[in-house]
Amino acid sequence: VLAALSLGLGTAPAFAEFKIPKIEEKTLDNGLKIFMIQQNEVPLVHITLGIATGSTSDGAQWGLTSLTADALALGTKSYTKQVIEDTLDFYGIEYETSVSKDYLTIDASVATSELPKFLPILSELVISPKFPPKEIDKLRDRTVSQLKKGKESPNQIANQVFQRMYYRDHPYASPEDGVAETVQKLKTADLVTFHSAHFQPQIAALTLAGDFNAADVQALIQKNFGSWKKGAAKAVTVSTSVAVPTETEVLLLDKDDSHETTFRIGGAGPVAYDKDWVKLAVVNTVLGGRFTSILNEELRVKSGYTYGAKSRFNDWRSSGTFFITTFTATETTFKALDLALETYKKFTTGGIDQKTLDSAKAYVKGQFPPQYETLSALSDLSTELWAYGVSIDQFNNFEAQVNSLTLEEANNLIKTRLPKDKLEILLIGKASTIGTEAKKYGKLRTIPIARVDQSKAL
């Protein structure tokens, strides 16, 4: 939520006050929530089916939720993998699955005229997938290969590694896609069991955004999803308690062929839709949420240490993190790290002035509407609001909250809501060159980058 609002680039255009379109809500007898957003500009519908189970449901089998979601399209009771692929291709249907820590989604964009053809397929993908063993083996092997390749790009894995470092043994440490060690152990039976336990209508929501007749759509949904049997599954929840470090900790992932150092600096952040989420988005815009941010100005524009420096929030239902992100050449590792820490300290202790706040408020208000102009964005937003129990009124209050943010309140948020000491510092680079000096920043642990393929706590 916060990350999406504070990482845009460019100059903010002026917009009239933006409101999310009306969402009509229905509930089937089996508990399946239906959300309908009618937008009749083009004959297209975006569908999002959300299920309130995410990677935190994996337990020790990291990647199980993700692999199960990816495997849905490998065949169902009535449709083979080939028939599914041919149908999607013939009708130009865009289909994908995604897993977060708290919930998963199945998304599809389809022409309005093809809804009667696609909804029967979608219902079987969700309700009665076959999970053919040979296809599961191929999918698992491809996934493991992709995960192993990921560590060749430190910037690609840095955010995931930082979350593992921060959360340690907490369920939020589980990477959404898993790691090679755990995924390669998954069997077809694991997917079948997981699907049976979690893919149930009382913890699911089906959102449609686009051009359709509401009565016709409701009849189609009832026909295709009404027989989905209600079970005992409940929305996944995890502890809000996270172990707090007693001192600044530095994790150095050794990539001995690296010519640059990727780093993350951070700590605790707000939960999803925290009471201050809108105002924190404004505050973060100043620090590292746009091209003209303080961090980017210092580390890129003035010093030339990097091509970009940002700060962001990762926020979920029970917990969240905040961190600074950038990279630099190996030889400027500590100049860049020192400057990032110095800039951050100055920001958290000195705050901002009225002119800077006004600029950030205008920018955030300008960035907000374009994010929700597409049918897919509206559909995904509706699903997210459902997953986190947030009302549309809370969301539509966005601009009013931005406008109400005073300088005193902004500086108080900077001082009280951002981590200031006992930080977590992640470095991914060449340990033989930077390992000795890295010790001065905190308690240092050095491990080979190959460890990211394993599920041991980082």
N, C-alpha and C positions, 0 to 999 in steps of 0.2 A: 504494500500500500504506500508506505512512505517513500520507498525507493523509487517507485514509479513516478511519484510527484516531484522528485527533487533531482532527477538526472537528465532533464531535457537540455537542449542547447538552443542558442539563438536569442533573438529579441522578442519579448512578449507582445503579441498584438492585443488590441482592445476587444473585449467581448462583453455582450450583455450578460446579465446574471444567468448562469447556466443551471438547469434543473434536469435530473434524470427523468426520462419519460415515464408515464404511468405504467406500473407493473400490476397486471391482473393475476391474482393468486387463486388456485384451486387445489384441492387435496383428494386423491383417489381413496377408495375404501381401504386399500392396503397400506396407506400412509405416504405414498409417493406425492411429493409436492410438485405442483405445476405452476410455472411463472411464465406469463405471456406479455411480450412487449411489442406492440404493433407499430411498425414503421413501414409505410406503404410506398416509399419513393422508388424502390426497385423490386422486381419479382424474385426476391431471394430471402431465405430464412437461415439464420444461424442457430444451431442447436447445441446446448451444453447440458450434458448429464453429469451431475456431481454426486459423489458418494462420500459420506463423511468418514472416510478412513484414508490415512496417508502413510508415509514412510515410518511414522512412529508405531504403526501396527506390525512392522517387520520383525520386532524382537531381535533375536540374534541372526535372523536370516535377511540381512540387509539386501535390499533390491527386490524383495519378493513382491511388494505391491506394484512396483514399476513393471517388472517382468510379466506379472499377471495381466496388467492393463494392456501392455503391448501385445500379449498373446490372444486377446479377445478376437482379433480379426483373422486368426489362423483357421477358422472353421467353426460352424455352429450346427445345431440339430438339423437344419434344413438347407444350409448354404455351405458349400466348400470354400476353401481359401481362394481358389481360382475364380469362383462365381462372385465372391465378395469383391475381389480386386477388379474384375471386369465390370461389375456394376458401378463401382465408384468411378472408374475411369470413363465409362461410356456416358454417364450423366454428369461428369465434371464435378463430382462431390469431393470436397476437401475434408479429410478425416484425420484426426490425430488424438493421442491421449497424453495426459500430463499428470504428474504426481507431485504434490507438495507434502510438507510434513504433516499437515492436518487433514487434507482431503485430496481426492483425485477427480479428474474431469475427463470426459470423452466429448470431443468437439467435432462438429461437422457443419459445413456450409453447403446448402442444397437449393436448387431452383424450387420455387414454390410449387410448380406443377409436378415435381418429382417427389414431394413429401409422401404421398400414399405408397410409393415404391420403396422409399428409404426407411421409413419408420418400422416396418416389419423386420428389416435387416438389423436396425439398431437395437430393437427389443431383443432379438436373439443373441446379438453380440453380448448384451448385458446379462440376459437371463439364462441362456442355454449354450454357452460356448463349449466346444468339444475338446480343446487342448490336445491335439494330436501329438503323440510323443516325439515322432521324428521331426516335426516342425518346431516343437518346443526346443529340442536339442540344437537345431540350427540357430534359432533365435537367441538362445542362451550363449552359444559360442560366439555369435556376432557381437552380442552385448559385452561379453568379457573382453573381446579384442578391442572394442571401442574404449572400454574403461582403461585398459592397459596403455593404449595410445594417448589417453588424456594427460598422463603425467609428463608427456613430452612438451606440453604447453603449460608452463607454470601458471600463467594468468588464467587459464581455463579451469584449473583445479583449486586455485588459491582460496576462493570464497568458501568452497566446501571444506577445505582443510582447516580454515579458520573456525568454522562452526564446530568441527570435531574437536579442535583444540580447546575452544571455549566451553563446550558442553560435556566433554569427557564421557562419563558413563550415563548421562541423561539421554532419554530417547531422542531428543532433538539432535544428538550427535550423528544419528543415522543418516547417511547421504541418501537423497531421494532415489538415485539410480543404483545405490549399493556400491560395493567395491568388488574387484575381480575375485578375491578369495571367497567371498560369500556367494556371489552370483553363480560361480562355476559349480557350486555344490547343490544348487536348486534342481529339483526333480519335478516331473509332470505332476506327481501326486501332491507336491507342496502347493502348486498353483490351484489344483482342483479343490483342495481343502480350504485354501485361503478364499477362493471365490465363493464357496458355499457358506463360509462363516461371515463374510463382509458385504457381499453384493446383495443387499436386501432393500426393499422399497421404503421402509420406514426411516432409513437414514440416507435417502436419496432425494434429489431434486432435478426436475427436467425443465430447462428454460428454453423458450423459443423467442427469438427477436427477428422481426422482419415483416414481410408482406403475407398475411394469411387471414382467413376467416376464423375467428375464435371458436365458433360453434363447431365448425368442421374439424378443426385441430383437436378440440377436446374429444370429439367422437373417435378420431384416429388414435389418440393416446389411450383412451379407454379400451379400445379394441386390441391394441398391441401390448399395453402394459398393465391392463387391469387384472390379468391372471398371474402377475408376478407375486409370488407368495411371501407374505410378511413373515419375518423371523424374529430372533431374539437379539440381534446385533444392535449395539448402541454406538453413537458417534464417539470416535476415539478422543480420549482426553489423557493428558499427562500432567505430571507434577509441575507446579510453578516454581518449585525450589531448585535452584541451581547453585552448585558449589562455588563460592567466591574465592578467588586467589588471594593469598595472604601477602603476596609481593608481585612485582612486575615479572612476568614470565616471557622468555624468548624461546621460540621453537625455530630451529634452523633445519630446513629440509635440504639435504645436500644433493645438489645436481652438479656433478663434477665436470660436466661439459658446458656449463652455462657461462655466458658472457654478460649476463645481466642479473640483477636481483629484483625479485618481485616481493613486495611486502604489504602486509595488512597490520593496522594498529587499531585496537579497540577494546570493547568490553560490553557491559550490559546495555541494552536498549529497551524501548517500549514494546508492549505487546501490540498485536494487530488492533487497529481502531481504538488505541489508547485515548483517554479523554482529551489529551493534548496533541493528538496525531496531526491535525491540520497545522497547528502553530509550530510544531516541531519540523514540519516540512518547510515552513518559511525559514526557520532558523538554519536548517541544514542547507538551504539554497545559498545562503551567505557563505557558509564554510566550504562546501564542496559539491553543491548540487547543480552548478551551471558552469559554463566556460569561463565566465568572469568571476568565479568564486575566489575566495582568499587563497585556498590551497593551490588551485591551478595557477593563479597569478604568481605566487611565490615560487612554486616548484617548476613550472613550465616557462611562463612568460619572462620572469626576471632572471632565473638562474639557469634555465635550459637543462635541468637535470632529467627531465622526463617529457614524454609527449602528452601526458595528462595525469592529473591528480584529482581524486574525487573523495567524497565521504557519503555514506549511505546507511540506511537501516535495513535489517532483515527482521521482519516482525511476524510472529505467529500467534496462535490463540493463547498459549500459556507463558510465552517468554519471547524475548527478542534480543538482537545485538545491534551495536553501532560500530562502524569501523571506517578507517581511512584506507584508501587503496591507490597504489601507484607502482611504478617500476622504474629502474634506472640502470645504467651501465655498472658493471661490477666495481670499477674503480671509483665511482661516485656514490657507492652504497651508503656510506655513513654521513656524507655531506647531505644527501637527500633525506636520510632518516632523521638527522639532527634538525634539519630545516622543517620537516613535517611536524616533529614533536614541538619545536619552538613555536611554529605558527599555530598549532592546536592549543598550546598552553596560553599563548597570548589571547586567543579567541575566547577560551573558557574563563579566563580571569579578567580580561578587559572589556568583553562584550562588544557591542556595535553601537553606531550612532543612528539618529533618526533618518538621515538621508539613505543610509544603507538599508535600513528596515523597509522604508517606503519602496525602494527599488525592488527588493525581494518580494514584497507583497504583490506588487504589480506583475512581476514575472510569474509567480505561482498562479495567480488568477488567470493569467493569459495561457499558461500551459495546461490548466485543468480541463477546459472544454474539449480541446482536440483529442484528448485521450479516449473520449467516449463517443466519438462521432461514428464509429463503425458498428455494424450489427454484432460482430464477434466480441468487441469490447463491452457492449451493453450486456450481452448474454453472459460473458465471463464475470462481469461485475455483479450481476444479479445472483449468480452462483456463489460468489465470494461473500456477499452480504448475508446470504442464507447460511453459509458455512460458519460464519462468525457471529451470527445472531444480531446483525446490525440492521436497523430499520432504514428505509429509504429517506425518511425525514432527517435522520442523523446525517446521512450523506449529503442531502440537498442543502444542509446548513453550512456547507463548506465555505462559500464566499463570505457569509456573515461572520464566520469565525476568523477568517483572514483579516477582514476589515476591523474586527474588534481587538486585534493584537496590538497592545501598546508597547512602547519601547521598554518600559519598566518590566512588563511581563516577559518580553522576549529575552532580556538580559537575565532575568531570574531563571527562565527555562535553560538558558545556556549554562548557568552556574549549577543548576540542581539536577538536570535530566541527562546530561552527557557524562560519561565516565572520565574521571580526571587522574586517578592514580591506580596503581596495581593493574596496569594495562596488560593485555595480551599482545605480544608482538610476534608476527609470523614473518620469517625470511625464507625465501626459496632461492637458492643460489649456490655458489661454489664455496664450500666450507673451508677448503684449504687456504683460500684467500681472505675470507671475511670472518672465519670462525673465532679467531682470537679476540678481535676487537668487539665482536658481538656480545661478549661476556659483560661489558661495562653497562649494558642496558637493563640487565636483570638476570634472573636465574635461567641459565642457558641449558637447553637440551638440543643435541644434534643427532638427527637420524637420517638414514638414506631415503631418498625420495621414493624408492620402491616400497616403503612402508605404507604408502597411500593405497596400495593394492590389498592391504590387510585390514582386519576389523579391530585390531588392538587400539585401545584408547590413545589418542595423541595428546 
